[in-house]
């Protein structure tokens, strides 16, 4: 099997056309470009309104494979549509051009280490860019380029050896909600803790998800920057097109471009690319021979995650062999359990090494359509908004959508920590899952926020179901009667304290009556100078409610400000929704009163005439309470 990109297929004409489209898009606003790869496509234009769903995303082969697995693909992959142009970059301009009048588009320019401040400014001036501030620790500058034609300035910057990257300077909302128009319809992302991760976890690495499906519409404006050159195990199929639509649905759930002002947000919001591998025909059906070829190709291409959003009740030792090969290569494999509402095992969800995913609804119950016999994990699967072939947005339902959410989560974990093995990724997803509201299935429902915060290095491999395994291991956080936090409250919710002082906030935690909860307190949102401490530090024990004191100590000299903070309870035995495990509070920090008080000394009533030798008693009155001082601290002097 040749590595990705080593072959050239017959679809060169269509790829050339695609190259032209991408190149034109690039001219009107690159998102991220580098000196090594100056051809990354630009932000696409806004999507149209989303139609109502008309189809079901789950696609299941109807029969056992009728042919032996093929060892070589029947055709070759298309050329890379984003290959670096063969022309040498233009030399840097020798004279400073006139500066454009519309310098309003923000970019970040990263310079090579050692490029001094004067040289950085010289390079920016040479291309007509407006310097808007420096980040010297990263050899980076914020600049404004021409709004009407930034690409020429980007090319001119990258022509300098000292310029490493030029990135679009994106805007992030305070509440970490992306600017994708259909994000409000993506209830599933909120439920799996995605919103607690986006905007707070910066993804520094990369990962690839091989979507084994009907192909992917690579021209979709919400996917055109994340889709890699694909591969087809089906004769005559172009992996960068999708005659069925199912593969495009899956790609959008996994990694739709996020915060780009278009369509939906992807589960893997940064650092993750999609490798389309066509193994199903336009009718949504595929043979084991093509699927096996696709699995092996994805493994050889170095895919971090392999998504197989299809199912069949028949076990195939040949398919298991391909999956074992992919697991040994380091891939995380994810598959849909199917949509028959049955407990009968299905495959490849039930194969050894595969995360079989069942579907849940908004109340964390297993959906009525979901199969459960091969479930290792569950995820939302009803009315999931995603990309649709033809540049639109669509809502779909089924365990295919559930599997795509898990695949995107697995890829985001890998991109965040590229060194993680597939066994560690699988364990983190399983061990941090939330308990389901009804009958427990597998390890529970995906919780991305807890999985990406997990630092454990334990490894597990799904054992599969009969005939290869027993459906385990079950490592989720729940027991039969799960201990669940039902509410958290602060008293007072809003506190005021002067710098140099300390205030105490009472924390009340209510839970259900099932056993002993174990969890610890954490706090976020406090500025430097404010030190929190909890007494006790967690909620261990069977009492209800659990009570704790939060002490907030403000260092002297801390600037007056209003601080919004959040207290969170997390741990191996804390279930419930994110809202039930966290509570918001407000702290107003005021300046210390350094004004000296006025002291009045009064002769007490009824005392003797001060001209004689009789004792005279006085009272000392402060104009306001003074911390740390009493009347005895006042010294009287005079005649």
C-alpha positions as MATLAB code, in Angstrom:
seq = 'XXXXXXXXXXXXXXXXXXXXXXXXXXXXXXXXXXXXXXXXXXXXXXXXXXXXXXXXXXXXXXXXXXXXXXXXXXXXXXXXXXXXXXXXXXXXXXXXXXXXXXXXXXXXXXXXXXXXXXXXXXXXXXXXXXXXXXXXXXXXXXXXXXXXXXXXXXXXXXXXXXXXXXXXXXXXXXXXXXXXXXXXXXXXXXXXXXXXXXXXXXXXXXXXXXXXXXXXXXXXXXXXXXXXXXXXXXXXXXXXXXXXXXXXXXXXXXXXXXXXXXXXXXXXXXXXXXXXXXXXXXXXXXXXXXXXXXXXXXXXXXXXXXXXXXXXXXXXXXXXXXXXXXXXXXXXXXXXXXXXXXXXXXXXXXXXXXXXXXXXXXXXXXXXXXXXXXXXXXXXXXXXXXXXXXXXXXXXXXXXXXXXXXXXXXXXXXXXXXXXXXXXXXXXXXXXXXXXXXXXXXXXXXXXXXXXXXXXXXXXXXXXXXXXXXXXXXXXXXXXXXXXXXXXXXXXXXXXXXXXXXXXXXXXXXXXXXXXXXXXXXXXXXXXXXXXXXXXXXXXXXXXXXXXXXXXXXXXXXXXXXXXXXXXXXXXXXXXXXXXXXXXXXXXXXXXXXXXXXXXXXXXXXXXXXXXXXXXXXXXXXXXXXXXXXXXXXXXXXX';
ca = [
       0.000    0.000    0.000;
       1.582    3.308   -1.065;
       1.510    6.246    1.393;
      -0.964    9.121    1.051;
      -0.103   11.337   -1.912;
       2.227    8.813   -3.582;
      -0.263    7.900   -6.301;
      -1.951    9.866   -9.024;
      -5.412    8.953  -10.296;
      -7.433    9.582  -13.339;
      -9.472   12.444  -11.860;
      -6.841   15.096  -12.664;
      -9.272   17.327  -14.580;
     -11.650   17.713  -11.633;
      -8.770   18.362   -9.266;
      -7.366   21.088  -11.533;
     -10.756   22.796  -11.432;
     -10.773   22.457   -7.655;
      -7.288   23.989   -7.508;
      -8.532   26.995   -9.459;
     -11.463   27.457   -7.045;
      -9.185   27.234   -4.010;
      -6.655   29.628   -5.557;
      -9.352   32.220   -6.262;
     -10.647   31.861   -2.685;
      -7.106   32.330   -1.407;
      -6.731   35.656   -3.207;
      -9.599   37.150   -1.175;
      -8.451   36.440    2.324;
      -6.164   33.670    3.562;
      -6.873   32.334    7.030;
      -3.480   30.834    7.870;
      -0.474   30.856    5.608;
       3.155   30.005    6.177;
       6.462   30.244    4.441;
       6.389   26.498    3.923;
       2.782   26.337    2.713;
       1.506   29.641    1.284;
      -1.578   28.127   -0.331;
      -3.943   27.526    2.569;
      -7.484   28.452    1.487;
      -9.297   31.488    2.769;
     -12.383   32.086    4.857;
     -15.405   31.261    2.699;
     -18.479   33.416    2.344;
     -21.485   33.094    4.687;
     -23.751   30.091    4.249;
     -27.410   30.228    3.357;
     -30.194   29.398    5.813;
     -30.444   25.764    6.826;
     -33.273   23.592    5.434;
     -35.234   21.165    7.577;
     -33.781   17.627    7.702;
     -35.222   15.104    5.303;
     -32.898   12.159    5.725;
     -31.444    9.787    8.311;
     -27.660    9.785    8.651;
     -27.129    6.158    9.593;
     -26.056    4.017    6.653;
     -25.892    0.266    7.042;
     -24.644   -2.358    4.579;
     -27.412   -4.829    3.893;
     -25.336   -7.967    3.430;
     -22.097   -9.745    4.200;
     -19.230   -9.059    1.783;
     -19.377  -11.211   -1.317;
     -15.763  -10.807   -2.397;
     -12.386  -11.277   -0.767;
     -10.640   -8.162    0.533;
      -8.593   -6.367   -2.082;
      -4.940   -5.819   -1.262;
      -4.498   -2.871   -3.620;
      -6.922   -0.024   -4.484;
      -8.608   -0.076   -7.856;
      -7.667    3.525   -8.648;
      -5.246    6.119   -7.394;
      -5.766    9.171   -5.194;
      -6.154   12.566   -6.722;
      -3.396   15.144   -6.678;
      -3.177   17.488   -3.694;
      -5.357   20.498   -4.612;
      -3.411   22.728   -2.235;
       0.084   21.871   -3.435;
       2.659   24.626   -3.139;
       2.927   26.628   -6.388;
       6.005   25.872   -8.433;
       6.899   29.527   -8.965;
       9.479   31.060   -6.665;
       8.080   33.807   -4.385;
       8.589   37.341   -5.505;
      11.577   39.168   -4.094;
      10.879   41.669   -1.336;
      10.130   45.131   -2.692;
      13.131   47.407   -2.711;
      11.151   50.562   -1.985;
       8.468   51.235    0.555;
       5.092   51.250   -1.264;
       2.417   53.796   -0.562;
       0.329   52.648    2.364;
      -3.267   51.617    1.464;
      -6.121   53.640    2.872;
      -8.160   50.609    4.050;
      -5.792   49.033    6.595;
      -8.471   47.433    8.756;
      -7.995   43.651    8.393;
      -6.086   42.275   11.438;
      -3.321   39.679   11.051;
      -0.542   38.257   13.211;
       2.965   38.088   11.750;
       5.479   35.680   13.323;
       9.146   36.431   12.697;
      12.137   34.119   12.915;
      13.876   34.088   16.270;
      16.553   36.771   16.429;
      14.810   39.247   14.125;
      15.167   42.485   16.090;
      12.451   45.069   16.547;
      13.887   47.492   14.007;
      14.078   44.824   11.298;
      10.516   43.696   12.014;
       9.251   47.240   11.556;
      11.308   47.638    8.394;
       9.727   44.542    6.851;
       6.222   45.720    7.758;
       6.853   49.181    6.323;
       8.191   47.640    3.110;
       4.851   45.953    2.356;
       2.633   48.823    3.527;
       1.397   47.070    6.688;
       0.386   49.049    9.777;
       2.098   47.893   12.988;
      -0.491   47.490   15.776;
       1.625   46.097   18.635;
       4.266   43.511   19.470;
       4.426   40.229   21.412;
       8.213   40.020   21.824;
       8.179   36.684   23.695;
       6.846   35.016   20.539;
       8.612   37.236   17.969;
       5.117   38.215   16.843;
       3.466   41.481   15.817;
      -0.147   42.467   15.389;
      -0.663   44.274   12.072;
      -3.414   45.707    9.917;
      -3.476   44.837    6.214;
      -5.589   46.101    3.344;
      -9.224   45.025    3.708;
      -9.790   44.955   -0.046;
      -6.708   43.004   -1.132;
      -4.655   41.524    1.719;
      -3.241   38.596   -0.246;
      -0.588   40.686   -2.057;
       0.688   41.976    1.271;
       0.670   38.466    2.737;
       2.706   37.188   -0.228;
       5.154   40.055    0.148;
       5.606   39.337    3.847;
       6.205   35.636    3.243;
       8.832   36.498    0.628;
      11.074   37.605    3.490;
      13.173   34.834    5.038;
      12.625   36.347    8.472;
       8.824   35.867    8.281;
       7.651   32.419    9.399;
       3.854   32.789    9.427;
       1.030   35.201    8.700;
      -2.236   34.340   10.467;
      -5.667   35.940   10.431;
      -6.200   37.563   13.828;
      -9.565   36.067   14.806;
     -12.010   37.600   17.277;
     -13.042   35.496   20.304;
     -16.223   36.279   22.205;
     -16.059   36.641   25.981;
     -18.609   33.877   26.493;
     -16.595   31.553   24.193;
     -19.501   31.145   21.781;
     -18.230   30.897   18.196;
     -19.502   33.158   15.446;
     -21.059   30.352   13.401;
     -24.658   31.303   12.491;
     -26.120   27.849   13.252;
     -24.231   27.355   16.528;
     -27.419   28.097   18.474;
     -28.917   24.900   17.029;
     -25.987   22.747   18.191;
     -27.407   21.695   21.563;
     -25.215   18.594   21.559;
     -22.000   20.636   21.879;
     -23.287   22.285   25.037;
     -24.296   18.924   26.495;
     -20.888   17.289   26.011;
     -19.052   20.246   27.597;
     -17.699   21.664   24.317;
     -18.468   25.255   25.272;
     -16.312   24.921   28.401;
     -13.359   23.930   26.203;
     -13.689   26.238   23.189;
     -12.037   29.574   23.876;
     -10.213   28.260   26.957;
      -8.112   25.408   25.528;
      -5.731   26.507   22.779;
      -4.935   23.555   20.537;
      -1.245   23.534   19.634;
      -0.945   20.292   17.652;
      -2.661   18.627   14.730;
      -4.606   15.441   14.095;
      -6.340   13.744   11.157;
      -9.697   11.976   11.090;
     -10.186    9.500    8.257;
     -13.898    9.593    7.406;
     -14.644    6.218    5.785;
     -17.904    6.977    4.025;
     -19.503    8.156    0.771;
     -16.898   10.884    0.151;
     -16.900   14.507    1.333;
     -17.981   17.635   -0.541;
     -14.607   19.393   -0.360;
     -16.056   22.584   -1.862;
     -18.393   23.177    1.087;
     -17.434   26.613    2.476;
     -17.421   25.249    6.038;
     -15.083   22.368    5.109;
     -12.831   23.647    2.327;
     -10.025   24.505    4.719;
      -9.926   21.172    6.564;
     -10.401   18.506    3.862;
      -7.254   16.705    2.715;
      -6.756   14.989   -0.649;
      -8.732   11.787   -0.327;
      -8.660    8.168   -1.387;
     -11.261    5.882   -2.916;
     -11.564    2.134   -2.518;
     -14.666    2.240   -4.753;
     -14.044    2.133   -8.503;
     -14.695    5.446  -10.237;
     -15.523    7.388   -7.063;
     -14.004   10.794   -6.321;
     -13.419   11.105   -2.548;
     -13.678   14.898   -2.762;
     -17.293   14.704   -3.891;
     -20.262   13.161   -2.096;
     -23.128   11.821   -4.243;
     -24.942   10.556   -1.139;
     -24.397   13.354    1.394;
     -23.711   11.118    4.396;
     -19.941   11.632    4.406;
     -20.332   15.418    4.278;
     -22.638   15.246    7.302;
     -20.014   13.298    9.217;
     -17.154   15.598    8.210;
     -19.041   18.662    9.429;
     -19.815   17.152   12.838;
     -16.180   16.138   13.204;
     -14.353   19.286   12.119;
     -16.414   22.013   10.431;
     -14.402   25.250   10.395;
     -15.236   27.031   13.631;
     -15.740   30.730   14.399;
     -15.522   31.617   10.706;
     -18.933   33.254   10.437;
     -20.294   30.345    8.383;
     -22.570   27.401    9.117;
     -21.776   25.279   12.155;
     -18.948   24.655   14.609;
     -16.996   21.403   14.467;
     -16.505   19.197   17.512;
     -12.769   19.415   16.800;
     -12.664   23.204   16.559;
      -8.944   23.578   15.807;
      -5.964   21.607   14.556;
      -7.938   18.740   13.004;
      -8.196   17.809    9.317;
     -10.514   15.388    7.534;
      -9.184   12.668    5.229;
     -12.072   11.456    3.010;
     -11.834    7.727    2.243;
     -14.636    6.485   -0.007;
     -15.700    2.965    0.978;
     -19.463    3.263    0.377;
     -21.235    3.805   -2.919;
     -23.688    6.528   -3.831;
     -26.444    4.289   -2.419;
     -24.785    4.260    0.997;
     -23.803    0.592    0.830;
     -20.323   -0.905    0.858;
     -18.580   -4.252    0.774;
     -16.203   -5.459    3.461;
     -13.447   -5.656    0.848;
     -13.671   -1.894    0.201;
     -14.027   -1.102    3.895;
     -10.963   -3.199    4.745;
      -8.982   -1.447    2.024;
     -10.090    1.901    3.411;
      -9.135    0.999    6.991;
      -5.666   -0.166    5.923;
      -5.136    2.915    3.756;
      -6.175    5.236    6.593;
      -3.771    3.471    8.961;
      -0.907    3.664    6.468;
      -1.660    7.351    5.869;
      -1.158    8.022    9.582;
      -4.765    8.854   10.487;
      -5.120    9.551   14.211;
      -8.811    8.642   14.216;
     -10.812    6.418   11.843;
     -14.577    7.014   11.701;
     -16.825    4.234   10.383;
     -20.412    5.517   10.559;
     -22.051    2.322    9.253;
     -23.029   -1.072   10.661;
     -24.070   -4.651    9.939;
     -25.015   -7.472   12.346;
     -22.541   -9.910   10.755;
     -19.060  -10.416   12.239;
     -16.156  -10.610    9.757;
     -12.746  -11.975   10.866;
     -11.203  -10.226    7.842;
     -12.546   -6.863    8.932;
     -11.336   -7.556   12.474;
      -7.854   -8.219   11.082;
      -7.853   -4.811    9.342;
      -9.018   -3.124   12.538;
      -6.283   -4.877   14.533;
      -3.790   -3.546   11.953;
      -5.101    0.015   12.384;
      -5.065   -0.222   16.190;
      -1.456   -1.417   16.079;
      -0.623    1.623   13.936;
      -1.893    3.896   16.729;
      -5.327    4.876   15.373;
      -8.424    5.430   17.519;
     -11.308    3.644   15.761;
     -14.919    4.797   16.166;
     -18.090    3.248   14.701;
     -21.864    3.707   14.855;
     -23.965    0.973   16.467;
     -26.911    1.448   14.057;
     -30.491    2.656   14.243;
     -32.789   -0.360   14.675;
     -33.625    0.184   18.359;
     -32.136   -3.238   19.016;
     -29.763   -4.814   21.518;
     -28.322   -7.124   18.859;
     -24.569   -6.524   18.399;
     -23.453   -4.870   15.178;
     -20.073   -4.524   13.491;
     -17.578   -2.881   13.162;
     -18.870   -1.196   16.367;
     -18.548   -4.534   18.145;
     -15.051   -5.350   16.907;
     -12.050   -5.420   19.227;
     -10.354   -2.014   19.326;
     -13.431   -0.041   18.198;
     -15.390    2.525   20.223;
     -18.960    1.533   19.391;
     -21.209    4.575   19.900;
     -24.904    4.597   20.822;
     -27.142    7.678   20.519;
     -28.712    9.769   23.280;
     -31.317   12.508   23.453;
     -31.305   15.879   25.210;
     -32.334   14.284   28.531;
     -29.385   11.851   28.468;
     -31.587    8.860   27.728;
     -30.648    6.359   25.024;
     -32.684    7.353   21.967;
     -35.422    4.988   20.874;
     -33.787    4.356   17.492;
     -30.313    3.553   18.837;
     -28.858    0.051   18.895;
     -27.083   -0.735   22.160;
     -25.596   -4.237   21.819;
     -22.145   -2.994   20.732;
     -22.051    0.285   22.658;
     -18.811    1.191   24.416;
     -19.760    4.883   24.722;
     -22.782    7.094   24.001;
     -23.173   10.591   22.559;
     -26.024   12.879   21.416;
     -27.638   11.695   18.206;
     -30.878   13.609   17.574;
     -31.243   16.744   15.428;
     -27.520   17.320   15.067;
     -26.776   20.373   12.905;
     -24.017   19.815   10.356;
     -22.750   20.550    6.870;
     -24.741   19.281    3.910;
     -23.475   18.615    0.395;
     -24.073   21.726   -1.674;
     -22.839   24.366    0.838;
     -25.876   24.304    3.156;
     -26.604   23.245    6.764;
     -28.851   20.355    7.753;
     -30.031   18.609   10.932;
     -29.612   14.844   11.050;
     -30.375   12.099   13.575;
     -28.876    8.681   14.250;
     -25.890    6.901   15.758;
     -23.752    7.989   12.806;
     -23.964   11.523   14.182;
     -23.168   10.222   17.676;
     -20.085    8.416   16.381;
     -18.920   11.561   14.569;
     -19.092   13.558   17.820;
     -16.905   10.963   19.546;
     -14.467   10.877   16.612;
     -14.145   14.666   16.735;
     -13.569   14.564   20.499;
     -10.887   11.879   20.136;
      -9.132   13.926   17.452;
      -9.218   17.074   19.594;
      -7.575   15.167   22.473;
      -4.879   13.953   20.079;
      -4.305   17.444   18.631;
      -4.089   18.896   22.136;
      -1.549   16.254   23.234;
      -0.062   14.652   20.118;
       2.072   12.247   22.136;
      -0.944   10.369   23.569;
      -1.367    6.745   22.527;
      -4.695    5.516   21.211;
      -5.162    3.513   24.421;
      -4.810    6.638   26.573;
      -7.269    8.579   24.398;
      -9.832    5.778   24.638;
      -9.419    5.529   28.406;
      -9.847    9.266   28.918;
     -13.030    9.307   26.838;
     -14.465    6.333   28.728;
     -13.310    7.148   32.254;
     -14.654   10.722   32.138;
     -18.032    9.929   30.586;
     -21.201   11.122   32.322;
     -23.758    8.626   33.649;
     -26.887    8.249   31.561;
     -30.254    9.241   32.979;
     -31.719    5.761   32.486;
     -30.244    2.324   31.960;
     -26.472    2.513   31.778;
     -25.003    1.606   28.390;
     -21.277    1.121   28.003;
     -19.203    3.743   29.808;
     -21.809    6.500   29.674;
     -22.233    9.682   27.636;
     -19.264   11.575   26.187;
     -18.025   14.562   28.234;
     -15.399   16.427   26.205;
     -14.636   18.996   28.926;
     -13.708   16.342   31.467;
     -11.842   14.210   28.926;
      -9.593   17.030   27.744;
      -8.859   18.046   31.364;
      -7.931   14.478   32.333;
      -4.200   13.937   32.848;
      -4.231   10.172   33.418;
      -2.004    7.950   31.288;
      -3.920    4.703   31.808;
      -4.463    2.741   28.591;
      -7.343    0.523   27.570;
      -8.490   -1.146   24.353;
     -12.184   -1.885   23.756;
     -12.493   -5.654   23.983;
     -15.338   -5.864   21.486;
     -18.366   -8.112   21.828;
     -18.750  -11.811   21.121;
     -17.099  -13.611   19.435;
     -13.961  -11.606   20.296;
     -14.764   -9.984   23.654;
     -17.217   -9.276   26.447;
     -18.043   -5.635   25.703;
     -15.652   -4.073   28.223;
     -13.791   -2.649   29.831;
     -16.201   -0.463   31.770;
     -14.219    2.339   33.391;
     -16.805    5.139   33.534;
     -17.279    7.320   36.636;
     -20.629    5.938   37.750;
     -21.898    3.022   39.760;
     -25.402    1.578   39.663;
     -26.628    4.271   42.068;
     -24.541    7.223   40.926;
     -23.813   10.075   43.300;
     -24.953   13.229   41.501;
     -24.567   16.882   42.464;
     -27.933   18.561   42.001;
     -27.081   22.163   42.914;
     -24.325   24.469   44.142;
     -24.947   27.852   45.790;
     -22.832   30.726   47.134;
     -23.810   33.034   50.001;
     -23.395   35.861   49.395;
     -23.311   35.643   45.617;
     -21.787   39.141   45.447;
     -19.075   40.188   47.903;
     -17.110   43.389   48.433;
     -13.633   43.554   49.965;
     -10.855   46.143   50.146;
      -7.375   45.321   48.978;
      -5.352   43.855   51.824;
      -8.467   42.302   53.413;
     -10.195   38.913   53.317;
     -13.812   37.913   52.769;
     -15.555   34.577   53.270;
     -18.262   33.064   51.050;
     -20.331   30.067   52.168;
     -20.626   27.244   49.617;
     -23.601   24.856   49.801;
     -23.621   21.666   47.702;
     -26.725   19.524   47.373;
     -26.632   15.998   45.947;
     -28.891   13.026   45.535;
     -29.038   10.401   48.265;
     -26.884    7.755   46.558;
     -23.782    7.009   48.602;
     -20.743    9.132   49.245;
     -19.838   11.802   46.736;
     -16.153   12.460   46.172;
     -15.169   15.644   44.410;
     -12.916   18.657   44.817;
     -13.487   22.396   44.520;
     -11.828   24.480   41.841;
     -12.191   28.168   41.032;
     -11.557   30.186   37.881;
     -11.764   33.833   36.869;
      -9.820   35.361   39.763;
      -7.122   37.923   38.914;
      -3.581   37.965   40.227;
      -3.513   39.118   43.827;
      -6.623   37.202   44.933;
      -5.897   33.901   46.691;
      -8.757   31.413   47.217;
      -8.896   28.636   49.801;
     -11.686   26.134   50.494;
     -12.434   24.552   53.881;
     -12.945   21.643   53.412;
     -11.295   21.252   50.015;
     -13.882   18.762   48.683;
     -17.252   17.121   49.300;
     -16.265   13.634   50.487;
     -18.747   11.932   52.795;
     -22.404   10.983   52.803;
     -23.893   14.069   54.464;
     -26.319   16.255   52.542;
     -25.995   19.136   51.961;
     -22.215   19.487   51.915;
     -20.983   22.792   53.330;
     -17.707   24.611   52.754;
     -16.229   28.074   53.236;
     -14.465   29.884   50.403;
     -11.984   32.443   51.685;
     -10.825   35.098   49.207;
      -7.733   37.010   50.338;
      -6.870   40.192   48.424;
      -3.244   41.299   48.427;
      -2.431   44.916   49.258;
      -2.183   47.085   46.183;
      -4.585   45.002   44.085;
      -6.365   47.271   41.600;
     -10.021   48.062   42.315;
     -12.206   45.985   39.975;
     -15.285   43.781   39.654;
     -14.406   40.114   39.219;
     -16.734   37.392   37.949;
     -15.556   33.995   39.129;
     -16.816   30.413   38.899;
     -16.656   27.634   41.496;
     -16.667   24.111   40.026;
     -16.912   20.698   41.700;
     -15.233   17.947   39.755;
     -14.026   14.452   40.520;
     -14.293   10.768   39.750;
     -17.691   10.397   41.447;
     -19.504   13.605   40.572;
     -22.218   13.379   37.952;
     -24.985   15.698   36.814;
     -25.028   18.526   34.309;
     -22.271   21.124   34.124;
     -24.626   23.743   35.578;
     -25.254   21.542   38.637;
     -21.529   21.243   39.274;
     -20.675   24.946   38.980;
     -21.856   28.291   40.281;
     -20.939   31.885   39.443;
     -20.088   34.621   41.917;
     -19.005   38.278   41.879;
     -16.236   39.904   43.908;
     -15.902   43.697   44.058;
     -12.404   44.798   45.085;
     -12.212   48.326   46.458;
      -9.224   50.491   47.357;
      -8.194   50.533   51.024;
      -9.216   53.711   52.915;
      -5.944   55.410   53.835;
      -7.509   58.717   55.013;
      -6.625   59.499   58.639;
      -9.711   59.710   60.849;
     -10.700   62.832   62.784;
     -10.288   62.442   66.556;
     -12.380   64.590   68.926;
     -11.552   64.800   72.659;
     -14.526   65.789   74.791;
     -14.631   66.606   78.482;
     -17.005   64.160   80.080;
     -20.210   65.556   81.516;
     -20.170   66.432   85.206;
     -16.430   66.758   85.664;
     -14.730   69.346   87.851;
     -13.537   72.718   86.678;
     -10.265   72.142   84.808;
      -8.634   75.095   86.608;
      -8.407   73.201   89.900;
      -6.388   70.113   90.723;
      -9.214   67.611   90.431;
      -8.803   64.727   87.908;
     -10.348   65.372   84.507;
     -11.860   62.506   82.431;
     -12.080   62.725   78.668;
     -13.737   60.608   75.948;
     -12.077   59.956   72.590;
     -14.408   59.828   69.564;
     -13.354   58.673   66.053;
     -15.195   60.120   63.091;
     -15.388   56.596   61.566;
     -14.386   53.065   62.640;
     -10.672   52.530   62.260;
      -9.487   48.950   61.926;
      -6.786   48.077   64.435;
      -7.052   51.293   66.536;
      -8.731   52.049   69.867;
      -9.088   55.099   72.095;
      -6.065   54.006   74.131;
      -3.912   54.558   71.057;
      -4.586   58.311   71.198;
      -1.953   60.369   73.012;
      -3.062   63.558   74.788;
      -0.641   66.451   75.099;
      -0.864   70.100   75.957;
      -1.179   72.409   78.953;
];
